[in-house]
Amino acid sequence: MATKGKITINLEYGALRFFCGVVRVIPYRAAMRIAAFIGWFATDVCRLKRARTMERLRRVFPEKGDAELRRIARLSFTNVLQTGVEMIRAPYLDRAWMDRYIKDGRLYKDRLQSYVDEGRGVVIMVPHAGNWYMAAWSMAKYGLPLVSIAAKQRNPKIDAWMKRQYGDIEVLDRGSARTLVDIKERLAAGRAFAILPDLRVPQPDVAAEFLGGTANVSHAGAMFAVRCGSPIVVAMMRREGGRHVFDHIATLRPDPAAVDKKAEAARLTREAMKLLSERVMAHPEQWFWYNKRWILQPV
């Protein structure tokens, strides 16, 4: 990874902290309304990446009219902006805030805790939908022993800032050989491992049905479950009426008698992605349609 110069590092970090300070001064609900206005202005007035996004949506939803597809695109981009607002405020979101804005959050934490209490940990697969960070923040804030991985940022000060934003979550660096060992150790110790399925990995891996097409998906998350005998919770966090809803889609369990571990991980990966696809199709405005690494493009 290329390093940045000291001046660039400080300018980028200073701009980030200034922007964060402004956002934190604004009351939460007002900040979310401002984000919604910017989302509308960017997509409906400035037509930000509209042609590319509409082409994707038409391919997945050929039965929907353009007005509906534009609404989905607008809400999708607005969701990303609102997620940014919440990330900036994340260190200040306490349990009282979670009780107010996470529907049945404590009950869902208890459900996940029941899997952790089995002693083999649990792998939680959540897609880039709704505020996927909130799924982890809320469960960790309620006391679930949670570990996750994140890519290292090129700006070391911004990288440190992002790690602080994760709060009660233990975050391991993505791409390190040691990280794989650490995750296995955490699961073996009976902890929860939250992962966003790695879509469109650079080398062919698992061809999985997703959004009416085929996505190239990493089997790594499922492999951890297979190796450790951990259940896989497939879930999605979505926005509903100004609150967050954690949808428990299914619990998958690896076959302990499976001889071919990689084949078993691939099977679980395909099953998880099929379930996630069905939920995204039901709530398309929650999905991140603007991702530049579009998952249905050939590897």
FISE-893127 format. One record per atom (N, C-alpha, C): x, y, z negated; residue in one letter. Coordinates in steps of 0.02 Angstrom, whole numbers, plus 32768, in hexadecimal, padded with zeros to 4 digits. Layout:
% residues N
XYZA...
//
This chain:
% residues 299
802A7FC48000M800080008000M802C803F8000M801F806C802FA804780A98034A803A80D67FF7A806F80F67FDFT806881237FA6T805D816B7FBET803F81937F93K803281D87FA4K806482057F80K806E82417F9DG809B82717F7EG807D828E7F3FG80A982A87F14K809382C37ED3K806182FB7EDCK806C83297F0CI803E83617F16I7FF983487F2BI7FF883187F5AT7FB882FC7F71T7F9482DA7F38T7FB982B47F10I7F9B82907ED7I7F7982C27EA8I7F9D82F87E97N7F8383287E67N7F4883507E84N7F4C83627EC5L7F1583877EE3L7ED6835D7EE6L7EDC831E7EFBE7EA282F27EFEE7E8482E77EB9E7EAF82DB7E88Y7E9782CE7E45Y7E77830D7E27Y7E9583477E33G7E7983857E1AG7E3583937E37G7E2E83877E79A7DED83917E9AA7DB883627E7EA7DCD83237E72L7D9E82F37E55L7D8783087E10L7DB6831C7DE5R7DA3832F7DA1R7D78836E7DA0R7D85839D7DCDF7D5C83D97DD1F7D1483C67DE5F7D0F839C7E19F7CCD83877E30F7CA883617DF8F7CCC83357DD5C7CAD830F7D9EC7C94833E7D68C7CBB83727D59G7CA783A17D25G7C6683C57D38G7C6083D77D78V7C2383F87D90V7BE783C97D8AV7BF0838B7DA0V7BB9835B7D9EV7BA2834D7D57V7BD283487D28R7BBF83387CE3R7B9A83727CC1R7BA683AF7CD8V7B8283E97CBBV7B3883E77CCDV7B2983CE7D08I7AE483CC7D1FI7ABE83947CFCI7A8283A07CE2P7A5B836A7CC3P7A51832F7CF3P7A4E82F47CD7Y7A4D82B77CFFY7A1782B87D35Y79D982C57D21R79A282C17D51R79A982F77D87R79C183317D74A79CC83667DA5A7A0383517DD6A7A3883337DBDA7A6E831C7DE8A7A5682E77E19A7A2982BB7E03M7A0E82887E2FM79E182A77E65M79BC82DB7E53R799382FE7E85R79BF83227EB8R79F583407EA1I7A2483617ECFI7A42832D7EFFI7A5582F37EE4A7A7082BE7F0FA7A3D82A87F43A79FD82A47F2FA79C882927F5EA79C182C67F95A79C683067F82F79C1833C7FB5F79FC83387FE5F7A38832D7FCBI7A7383277FF6I7A6C82EB8024I7A5082B4800AG7A4582798033G7A168287806DG79E082AB805EW79B182BE8093W79D282EC80C6W79F7831E80AEF7A16834F80DBF7A4A832D8108F7A72830180EAA7AA782E08111A7A8C82B18146A7A56828D8136T7A3D825A8165T7A0982758195T79DB82A0817CD79A482B781A6D79B482F881CBD79DE832281AEV79EF836281CEV7A31835C81F3V7A66834881D0C7AA8834181F0C7AAF83008218C7A8182D1820CR7A828290822FR7AC4826B8227R7ADB826A81EAL7B1B824A81DBL7B1B820081EFL7B4881EE821DK7B5081A98234K7B0D81888245K7ADE81B1825ER7A9B8196826AR7A9A816182A0R7ABC816D82D9A7AB9813E8311A7AD180F982FCA7B0B80F782D9R7B2780B782C4R7AFA80948292R7AE180BB8261T7AB7809D822DT7A7580858249T7A5680AB8276M7A1780978293M7A20805982BEM7A59805382E0E7A6580188309E7A687FDA82DDE7A887FE082A3R7A8C7FA88275R7A467F95825CR7A207FC78248L79DD7FBB822DL79AF7F9C8261L79B37FB4829FR79887F9882D4R79997F4F82E0R79D97F3E82DBR79ED7EF982E6R79D17ECB82B0R79D07EE38272V79B87EBA823AV796C7EBC8235V794E7EF68245F79057EFE823EF78E67F158281F78E67EEA82B3P78CB7EFF82F4P78807F0F82F2P785E7EF682BFE78167F0182BAE78047F45829CE78347F69827EK78257FA8825DK782E7FE3828DK780380168284G7807805282ADG7840807F8298G785280AF82C3D788A80DB82B4D787F81068276D7841811B8269A78348144822EA7845811E81EFA783180DE81ECE784080B581B2E788B80A881ABE78AC809D81E3L78F4809181E1L791A80CF81CAL7902810A81DFR7923814881C8R79188150817DR78DD813D8164R78D18140811BR7901811280F6R790A80D5810FI793880A680F0I797F80C280F0I799480DF8128A79D780FB812DA79E0813480FCA79AE815F80F6R79B2819980C8R79B881818080R798D8152806CL798F81398027L79CF81138019L79EA80F0804BS7A2880CC8042S7A6180FD8033S7A668133805AF7A9B8163804FF7A918189800DF7A5281997FFET7A4381BA7FBET7A58818F7F84T7A4D814D7F8AN7A60811F7F54N7AAB81217F47N7AD281267F7DV7B1C812A7F74V7B2F81697F4FV7B0F81A27F61L7B1D81E17F3FL7B0981DD7EF5L7AD081C07EE7Q7AB981BA7EA2Q7AE5818B7E7AQ7AFF81587E9BT7B2F812B7E7AT7B6D81527E67T7B83817F7E94G7BBD81A97E84G7BB181D57E47G7B7581F27E42V7B62821B7E08V7B6881F17DC8V7B4E81B47DCBE7B4F818A7D8FE7B9581717D7FE7BBF81677DB1M7C0481537DA3M7C29818B7D7EM7C1D81C97D93I7C3E82017D72I7C2882067D29I7BEA81F67D1BR7BCF81FB7CD7R7BD781BB7CAER7BF281867CCDA7BF281447CAFA7C0D81417C67A7C4681627C57P7C60815D7C13P7C3081787BDEP7BFF81A07BF2Y7BD181C07BC2Y7B8D819D7BC0Y7B8681667BE5L7B4781417BE5L7B48810E7BACL7B23811D7B77D7B2480F17B3CD7AE880C07B3FD7ADF809A7B0AR7AA980687B09R7A65808A7B0BR7A5E80C47AEDA7A1E80E77AEFA7A0D80FA7B37A7A3F81107B5DW7A3481217BA3W7A2080E27BCAW7A4280AB7BBCM7A32806C7BDEM79EB80567BCEM79D7805D7B90D7992804A7B7DD795E80727BA4D797080B17BB3R794180DD7BD6R793F80CF7C21R797980C17C3EY797D80BD7C87Y798880777CA4Y799380447C79I799A7FFF7C91I795D7FD87C7AI79357FC27CA9K78F87F9D7C97K790A7F597C7BK78F37F4B7C3ED78FF7F0B7C1DD79497EF77C1BD79747F297C13G79BC7F1C7C14G79D27EED7BDCG79B97EF77BA0R79CE7ECD7B68R79B87E847B72R797D7E7A7B8EL79657E367B9AL79907E147BCEL79A57E397C01Y79CF7E1A7C34Y7A157E0B7C19Y7A2D7E367BEEK7A6E7E287BCFK7A6A7DE77BA7K7A337DDD7B82D7A2B7DA07B5AD7A297D627B88D7A0A7D6A7BC3R7A077D327BF2R7A4D7D207C0AR7A757D527C1CL7AB97D457C31L7AE37D297BF8L7AD77D437BBBQ7AFC7D2B7B82Q7AF07CE17B76Q7AB47CCA7B86S7AA47C837B7CS7AD07C577BA8S7AE27C707BE4Y7B107C4B7C0FY7B577C4D7BF3Y7B6B7C877BDBV7BAE7C8E7BBCV7BB57C5F7B81V7B7F7C587B5AD7B817C2E7B1FD7B887BE47B2FD7B7F7BD17B6EE7B8B7B8B7B81E7BD57B7A7B7EE7C007BAD7B7EG7C477BA27B74G7C727B9D7BB2G7C537BA27BEDR7C7A7B9E7C2BR7C797BE07C52R7C617C147C32G7C5D7C547C53G7C247C557C85G7C1E7C8D7CA9V7BEB7C937CDDV7C067CC37D12V7BF97CB17D52V7C0B7CDC7D8AV7BCC7D017DA0V7BCF7D437DA1I7B947D6B7DB4I7BA27D8A7DF8I7B7A7D777E2AM7B827D937E6EM7B4C7DC87E7AM7B647E057E87V7B387E3D7E94V7B4D7E5F7ED5V7B1F7E707F02P7B327E8F7F42P7B397EDA7F3CP7B527EFB7F72H7B567F447F75H7B107F607F7FH7AE77F5E7F4BA7AA37F767F4FA7A907F997F0EA7A637FCB7F13G7A547FF27ED8G7A95800F7EBDG7A99801A7E7CN7AD9802B7E5DN7AF77FEB7E42N7B207FCB7E6CW7B3D7F8B7E58W7B6A7F937E1CW7B887FCE7E13Y7BB17FDA7DD7Y7B857FD87D98Y7B487FF27D9DM7B1C7FF57D63M7B0C7FAF7D48M7B0A7F7E7D75A7AFF7F3A7D5FA7B347F257D2CA7B727F377D3AA7BA97F257D0CA7BAB7F547CD0A7BA47F967CDCW7BA87FC67CA4W7B747FB57C6FW7B377FA87C84S7B017F9D7C53S7B0C7F5D7C2BS7B1E7F277C4EM7B287EE87C2AM7B637EED7BF9M7B997F0E7C0EA7BD27F177BE2A7BC07F447BA6A7B997F787BB4K7B867FA57B7DK7B5B7F817B49K7B347F507B5FY7B0B7F297B31Y7B327EF27B0EY7B727EEA7B20G7B9D7EBB7AFCG7BAF7E7C7B20G7B9E7E757B60L7BB27E3A7B85L7BFE7E3D7B93L7C237E097B82P7C6C7E0A7B8FP7C797E037BDAP7C877E3A7BFAL7C877E3D7C43L7CCC7E4E7C5EL7CDF7E2C7C94V7D1D7E3A7CB7V7D0D7E3F7D01V7D317E6A7D25S7D277E717D6CS7D6A7E827D8DS7D697E8A7DCFI7DA67E9D7DF3I7D977EDA7E1EI7DCA7F017E2CA7DC27F3D7E55A7E027F497E7CA7DFA7F637EB8A7E357F747EE1A7E597FB07EC3A7E9B7FAF7EC8K7EC37FE67EAEK7EC080217EDFK7EB6805E7EC5Q7EB380997EEEQ7EFA80B37EFEQ7F0180D27F39R7F4380EB7F4DR7F5B81237F20R7F2C814A7F07N7F3E81807ED8N7F3E81647E92N7F77815F7E71P7F7A813F7E2FP7F5081627DFAP7F4A81A47DFEK7F2181C97DCDK7ED781BA7DD7K7EC281B57E16I7E7C81A37E24I7E6F815B7E11I7EA1812F7E1CD7E9B80E97E08D7E9180E47DBCD7EB7810A7D96A7EB081097D4DA7E6C81257D38A7E55815A7D5CW7E1481777D4DW7DDC81447D58W7DE081207D90M7DAC80EF7D9FM7DAB80B87D6AM7DE480A27D54K7DE6806E7D20K7DC780887CDFK7DD080C87CD0R7DB080E47C95R7D6480E47C9CR7D4C80EF7CDAQ7D0480F17CE6Q7CE480AD7CDAQ7D0980777CDFY7CEC80357CD4Y7CDB80297C8BY7CF780507C5FG7CE4804E7C19G7CF1800B7BF7G7CBC7FE97BE3D7CC17FAB7BBCD7CD17F6D7BE6D7CDB7F757C26I7CEA7F3D7C52I7D367F357C59I7D4E7EF77C51E7D947EEA7C5FE7D9D7EE57CABE7DC77F0F7CC7V7DD07F127D0FV7E167EF97D21V7E197EC87D4CL7E597EAC7D64L7E667EC57DAAL7EA57ECB7DBCD7EB87EE37DFED7EAB7EAE7E33D7E887EC27E66R7E7A7E947E9DR7EB97E887EC7R7EC27E4B7EDEG7EF97E3C7F0AG7F377E217EE9G7F397E237EA6S7F737E0A7E82S7F6C7DBF7E76S7FA27D9A7E7FA7FA17D527E72A7F907D447E29A7FA77D6F7DFCR7F9A7D667DB5R7F507D6E7DA6R7F2D7D977DCDT7EE67DA47DC2T7EBE7D637DC7T7ECE7D397DF7L7EAA7CFA7DFFL7EB07CCE7DC0L7EEC7CCD7DA5V7EF77CA77D67V7ED07CC57D2EV7ED17D087D2AD7EAE7D2B7CF3D7E637D1D7CF5D7E467D1C7D31I7DFE7D117D37I7DEC7CCA7D1EI7E137C997D33K7E077C557D1CK7E0C7C517CD0K7E3D7C747CB4E7E457C737C6BE7E097C937C49E7DF07CCA7C65R7DB77CED7C47R7D787CC07C4AR7D6D7C9E7C82L7D337C727C87L7D3A7C377C57L7D767C1B7C54A7D817BE37C26A7D767BF77BDEA7D827C377BD0A7D777C507B8CA7D2E7C637B80A7D037C597BB3G7CBC7C667BAAG7CA87CAE7BB4G7CC57CCF7BE6R7CB27D147BF5R7C8C7D177C37R7C6E7D517C45A7C497D5C7C82A7C767D7F7CB5A7C767D667CF1F7C9E7D837D27F7C6E7D9F7D5CF7C6E7DE17D65A7C437E027D95A7C697E0E7DD6A7C4A7DFC7E0EI7C6D7E047E4EI7C3C7E187E84I7C527E457EB0L7C2E7E557EEDL7C487E257F22L7C1D7DFC7F40P7C377DCD7F73P7C5F7DF37FA8P7C9B7DDC7FB5D7CC87DFE7FE3D7CB17DF0802BD7C937E22804BL7C777E1B808DL7CA97E3080C2L7CA77E0C80FAR7CD37E1A8133R7D1D7E1B811ER7D337DE68100V7D7A7DDE80EFV7DA17DD98130V7DE27DEC8130P7E087DF1816EP7E157DAF8192P7E147D78816DQ7E1E7D36818CQ7DDE7D0D8187Q7DD07CE181B7P7D937CB881B4P7D8F7C918172P7D557C938153D7D4C7C6F8114D7D0A7C498117D7CD67C6280F6V7C957C4080F7V7C657C678124V7C4B7C478158A7C197C658183A7BD67C5E8161A7BBA7C95814AA7B7C7C938122A7B457CBB8143A7B097CA08141E7ACD7CC2815AE7AC17D018131E7ABB7D3A8153F7AB07D78812EF7A927DAD815CF7A5A7DCA8147L7A397E00816CL7A2C7DEE81B6L7A177DB081C0G7A067D9A8203G7A417D8B822FG7A7D7D8E8214G7AB97D7F823AG7AE77D528213G7B277D558224T7B597D2C8201T7B8F7D5981E5T7B9C7D5281A5A7BD07D798184A7C0A7D4B8171A7C467D658173N7C817D41815FN7C8E7D528115N7C817D2380E9V7C807D3080A1V7CB77D08807DV7CD67D27804DS7D087D048025S7CE67CD27FF6S7D047C977FEFH7CE97C647FC3H7D087C697F7DH7D307C9D7F71A7D577CA17F33A7D2B7CA27EF4A7CF57CCA7EF5G7CCA7CCE7EBAG7CAD7C8A7EA8G7C947C677EDBA7C777C257ECEA7CAC7BF37EB9A7CE97BFB7ED4M7D1F7BCC7EC1M7D307BD17E77M7D2E7C0D7E5CF7D3A7C147E14F7D067BEC7DEDF7CC77BF07E04A7C917BCB7DE2A7C9C7B807DE9A7CB17B697E23V7CBC7B227E2FV7CF57B097E03V7D2C7B2E7E01R7D667B197DDAR7D587B177D8FR7D2F7B467D78C7D237B4C7D30C7CE17B2C7D1AC7CB87B167D4AG7C777AF97D39G7C467B2E7D21G7C4F7B6C7D39S7C257BA37D22S7BE67BAA7D4DS7BAE7BBD7D2FP7B737BCC7D58P7B7E7C0D7D7EP7B5C7C157DB6I7B5E7C527DDEI7B1A7C747DDAI7B197CB07DC1V7ADC7CD77DBFV7ADB7D057DFCV7AA97CFE7E26V7AA17D287E61V7A6D7D5D7E50V7A807D9D7E54A7A547DD27E3DA7A5E7E107E67A7A2F7E3F7E61M7A367E7F7E84M7A1C7EB77E57M7A417EEC7E52M7A2B7F287E2EM7A0B7F577E61M79D07F6F7E54R79AF7F9D7E82R798E7FD67E5BR7982800D7E7ER796180477E61R791680417E6BR78F180527E38E78A880507E3CE788B80857E0DE786C80B87E2BG784B80EB7E03G787A81107DD3G78B7811E7DE9G78E681427DBFG790A81177D8CG78FD80D67D8CR791F80A87D5ER794380727D86R796B804A7D62H798F80137D82H796F7FD17D6DH79667FA57D9EV794A7F637D92V797D7F2E7DA5V798C7F017D78F79BB7ECB7D85F79937E8D7D98F79907E7D7DD8D796A7E437DEFD79947E047DE9D797D7DD57DC1H799D7D937DBEH797F7D6A7DF7H79A87D5B7E2AI798F7D387E64I79917CED7E5AI79C97CD37E42A79D07C8B7E38A7A0E7C7D7E0EA7A107C407DF2T7A4C7C277DD1T7A617BE87DF6T7A9D7BE97E11L7AB87BB07E35L7AEC7B8D7E0AL7AEF7B4C7E0FR7B207B277DE8R7B497AF97E15R7B8B7AFB7E0FP7BB57ACF7E38P7BAB7A867E26P7BB37A5C7E58D7BAC7A147E4DD7BED79FA7E2DD7BE979E27DEEP7C2779CB7DCDP7C45798E7DEEP7C1E796A7E17A7C38792E7E38A7C56793D7E7CA7C54797C7E91A7C6E798E7ED4A7CB979807ED7A7CCE795A7F0AV7D15794A7F12V7D3979837F37V7D19799C7F6BD7D3679D27F93D7D217A157F74D7D4C7A327F4BK7D3B7A6F7F27K7D2D7AAA7F56K7D567AAF7F8BK7D4C7AE67FBAK7D097AE17FDEK7CF67AA47FF2A7CB67A9A8013A7C7C7AAB7FE4A7C847A997FA5E7C507AAA7F74E7C4B7AF57F69E7C847B177F68A7C847B607F61A7C647B807F9EA7C717B657FD9A7C537B7F8017A7C077B758015A7BF07B3C7FFDR7BA87B2F7FF8R7B867B627FCAR7BA47B6D7F90L7B887B9D7F60L7B8A7BE47F7CL7BBF7BF47FA1T7BC47C377FBFT7B8C7C427FF1T7B807C11801CR7B4A7C17804ER7B067C1D802DR7AFC7BF67FF8E7ABB7BF97FD6E7AB17C3C7FB5E7AE67C557F94A7AE17C977F74A7AD47CCE7FA6A7AF77CCD7FDFM7AEE7D018011M7AA97CFE8031M7A8D7CC38039K7A497CBC8054K7A187CDD8024K7A207CD07FE3L79F47CEE7FB1L79FB7D3A7FAFL7A397D517FB2L7A447D997FB1L7A277DBA7FEFL7A2D7D988029S7A137DB38067S79C87DBC8062S79A67D8A8047E795D7D8F8041E79487DCA8015E796F7DD67FE0R795E7E0E7FB3R796D7E517FD3R79A57E567FF7V79B57E94801BV79817EA28050V796B7E6F8074M79387E7880A7M78F77E928089M78E87E7D804BA78AB7E94802AA78B27EDB8010A78F07EF18001H78FD7F357FE8H79367F558010H792D7F608050P79657F77807AP79817FBC8068P79587FE68049E797080288037E79A580268000E79AB7FEC7FDFQ79DD7FE57FAAQ7A227FD27FC5Q7A257FBB8004W7A647FA28020W7A8E7FDB803BW7AD17FD1803BF7B0080038053F7B0B7FFA809EF7AE0801880C7W7AE28010810FW7B1A80398130W7B3B80648109Y7B6D80918126Y7BB480768120Y7BBC803B8104N7BFF801E80FCN7C238019813FN7C5F80368144K7C8280378184K7C997FF18199K7CA27FC48169R7CB37F7F817AR7C727F578180R7C4E7F6181B6W7C0D7F4181BEW7C167EF581BEW7BEF7ED28194I7BFC7E8C8184I7BE97E5C81BCI7BC17E7181EDL7BAC7E438221L7BD67E4B8260L7C097E74825EQ7C377E7A8296Q7C677E3E8296Q7C7E7E2882D0P7CAE7DEF82D2P7CED7E0082AAP7D0B7DCD828EV7D497DD68268V7D807DEC8297V
//
